[in-house]
Amino acid sequence: MDAYELFRKLSTGVKFDKKRFQIDAERFQLIKKQSENVISDKKIIKTFDDRNYSAICKKRKYDDIKEETENINELMLINGMSVSKNQNKKCKVSLTEEKQLKLAQEKINQHRNQHHISVTGNRIPKPVLEFIELSKDYGIPKKLINNIINCGYQYPTPIQMQAIPVMLQGRQILACAPTGSGKTAAFLLPIIHHLGGPEKKRI
């Protein structure tokens, strides 16, 4: 048995800590020197940079130019929203009309909440705040409006605000309100308006 085989049997299972004994490992060429690794890494990085730097720069310039051209065609609004300058006038008009409708609906909901009016259904007309609005919006004669005011109704009650416009549209309604809130007047006014005046019959 020679010295090599003897050393091999004796060193079975023994591991050499290359990190702890780095200098010895470099001396026996078990690992490459750190400086060589660093140089080789630098060479790799340099070659990579030389090859791809020009391509990356070109791509970045293209992306920047593209982004600038896109930003030129857009207007920045509040909260980071953007609107294109190239939109046609129809789109702008429709947006403003939609905004006006939303504002009008918010105002109607505010009036309903203020007077504790709760409604369910489709296309419910807005509540009337004064009796004179019935003459403007639904064509009720001013004489009938004056008779209502002369009876002591200065302003419509909440049930009258919402029920009268619904009934003037000829729609069915199921309403609930406290006693003395003006339900009967809200029911009679549209009926009297639909009946009109007495018929003149000729014999």
C-alpha positions, 0 to 999 in steps of 0.5 A, spaced: 500 500 500 503 506 497 502 513 501 497 515 496 492 510 498 493 510 505 492 518 505 486 516 501 483 511 506 485 516 512 481 522 509 475 518 507 469 523 509 473 529 511 471 535 507 476 541 506 473 548 508 475 552 502 472 558 505 475 558 512 482 556 509 481 560 502 489 562 502 491 554 502 486 552 497 488 558 492 495 555 494 494 548 492 489 550 486 483 547 489 479 554 487 481 560 483 484 566 485 478 571 487 482 577 483 481 572 477 474 571 478 473 578 479 477 580 472 473 575 468 466 577 471 468 584 469 470 582 462 463 579 462 460 585 464 464 589 459 462 585 453 455 585 455 455 592 456 458 593 449 453 589 446 447 591 449 448 598 451 447 601 444 440 597 443 438 599 450 439 606 449 436 606 442 430 602 445 429 607 451 430 613 446 424 610 442 420 609 448 421 616 451 419 619 444 413 614 444 411 616 451 412 624 449 407 623 443 402 620 447 402 625 452 402 631 447 395 628 445 392 627 452 390 632 457 391 631 465 385 632 469 385 631 477 386 625 480 391 622 474 385 622 469 387 624 462 382 626 456 385 625 449 385 632 445 383 628 439 376 627 441 370 630 437 365 635 439 360 630 439 363 626 445 365 632 449 357 634 448 355 627 450 359 628 456 357 634 458 350 632 457 351 626 461 354 630 467 348 635 467 343 629 468 347 626 473 347 633 477 340 634 476 338 627 479 343 628 485 339 635 486 332 631 485 335 625 490 337 631 495 330 634 495 327 627 496 331 626 502 330 633 505 322 631 505 323 624 507 320 621 500 322 614 499 320 612 492 321 605 488 320 604 480 322 606 473 322 613 471 319 616 477 318 624 475 321 629 480 317 632 486 314 639 485 316 644 490 311 649 488 304 648 485 305 653 480 310 648 477 304 643 475 302 649 471 308 649 467 310 642 467 303 638 466 299 644 463 294 644 469 290 651 469 292 656 473 285 657 475 285 650 479 292 652 482 289 658 485 283 654 487 288 650 491 292 656 494 285 659 496 283 653 500 290 654 504 295 649 501 301 654 500 306 649 499 305 641 497 306 636 502 311 631 501 306 626 499 303 631 494 310 633 491 311 626 489 304 623 488 301 628 484 306 628 478 306 620 478 298 621 477 298 626 472 302 621 468 297 616 468 301 611 472 298 607 478 301 609 485 301 605 491 303 611 497 303 611 504 303 617 508 301 619 515 294 621 517 293 629 515 299 629 510 294 631 504 293 624 501 286 626 499 288 632 495 294 629 492 289 624 489 283 629 487 287 634 484 290 629 478 283 627 477 279 633 477 285 635 472 283 629 467 276 630 468 276 637 465 270 642 465 263 640 464 261 638 458 256 642 454 251 638 451 246 641 445 239 638 445 
